[in-house]
Amino acid sequence: MTTYDRAEAAVSAERIDSALAGTKREPYWLDDPRRPEAVPPARGDLSCDLAVVGGGYTGLWTALLAKERDPNRHVMLFEGKRIGWAASGRNGGFCEASLTHGASNGERHLPKETARLHELGLENVREIGETVRRYNMDCGYEETGVLRVATEEHQVAWLQADANKHPELIYMDRDRVRAEVNSPLYHAGLWEQEGNVLVQPARLAWELRRVCLELGVEIYEHSPVIDLEAGRDHISLTVGGTESGTTEQPLATVTAQRVALASNVFPSLLRRARPFTVPVWDYALMSNPLTAEQSAALGWSENQGLADMNNRFHYIRKTRDDEGRERILFGGYDALYHFGKGLKEEYYDSEPTYRRLVAHFYETFPVLGDLGFSHAWGGAIDSCSRFFSFFTRAHGDRVVGSSGYTGLGVGATRFGANVTLDLLDGVDSERTRLELVRKKPIPFPPEPVAWMGVQITTSEMARSDRNQGKRGLWLSTMDAIGMGFDS
């Protein structure tokens, strides 16, 4: 059994019921009085130089950078619901430098480029910070780094090995890591300070929105783009009249010279891109405010993000509410896939997962007692088989889409936006020459094979965690053919 298996057995159902009583089933980050009012939807016949489809980080960064490159470029952005309502407003706010979902995953897929991609990732995060400061973006930006923690004895050696390879990282033994964050589950830690920042995710999306509007981007919400057709000298988009994208009479038609697709987990307007991603559902809790006594007992004064080293891992961070009180976000572990790449509304909640997370939280931080939770929510991640982004080019590079960020899109989407613009603008850059850009991941098979494969992989990842991280035949085979699943 793993530490978290034992946690689930140790916490009573009654205690979990009490912890979740009165919990709002909505994202904490979006439950904010500062959420901007929606702008009106698109109507009529429109035209622009660049149309951006999708109002999350990918689309917002693409629009912002497009205007910074050329202030005279006429840019329109179309969002099917509200800016930042999906993954960009539901994640943990970990903005990391990695463009390949970790160094080991990068080595597995792009060994010749790993070192350079690390440098480009660090440069990308530095530029995010510069953008935040240049535009005075109120998004909770904190350069506190991430503390990787060992929750099992065998993981200590992994951290020690990483510390020996990277002397710039701060290794903490059992006593030191528990002095840093008071948890009896932590056996060691490795503090990665450079290239890891925290943000308030929804506010980052809203601040990107604000800057886009100030730079002259035209944004339309409740404006789902439901069709794309390529003409000889333009691209035509059809904007539906409802959030579901179904209407007898289109709300608007758009004539664009170039189109950037940034719909990520939602089905791409380019059908050729669809087999490369599947929606994987992730869930999180936000605690009630800590008392001053609880905060003192917990420690955690440096406010790093926390992540454990299991295949089924947790991401954990502190934040402050508008009254200055500390709260703790506790998410991850379960990663659920529903047959047929389902994106149903009911999947945004998973009561069994919430209950599991409560048990894990209580065993991780017993010093906090029966601290309850104010919010519980879920969201879909656009996962691809290599765990990092890919790019789809169509219609003579007049249409470019990026997706597949697999949970590390807070920072990497900005890099992807620059790649997208280079491709759309016909720029021969170092970015466009990268194998990361030129090469695609292995597509997922059709159903029911995809569903069966994900179920087997999930089971084998759990088995690996219970077997000191040793990867069995199935996971080793997936690694060998380029469909490796790693945390």
Secondary structure, DSSP 8 states (H G I E B T S, - for coil): --HHHHHHHHS-HHHHHHHHTT-BSS-TTTS-TT---------EEEEEEEEEE--SHHHHHHHHHHHHH-TTS-EEEE-SSSTT-SGGGTS--EEES-SSSSHHHHHHH-TTTHHHHHHHHHHHHHHHHHHHHHTT--S--B---EEEEE-STTHHHHHHHHHHH-TTSEEE-HHHHHHHB--TT--EEEEE-TTEEE--HHHHHHHHHHHHHHHT-EEESS--EEEEEE-SS-EEEEE-SSTTS--SS-SEEEEEEEEEE--TTS--SSGGGGGG-EEEEEEEEEE----HHHHHHHB-TT--EEEE-SSS-EEEEEEE-TTS-EEEEEEES--B--TTT---GGGG--HHHHHHHHHHHHHH-GGG-S--EEEEEEEEEEE-TTSS-EEEEETTTTEEEEE--TT-HHHHHHHHHHHHHHHHHT---HHHHSHHHH--------TTHHHHHHHHHHHHHHHHHHTTT---HHHHHHHHHT-----
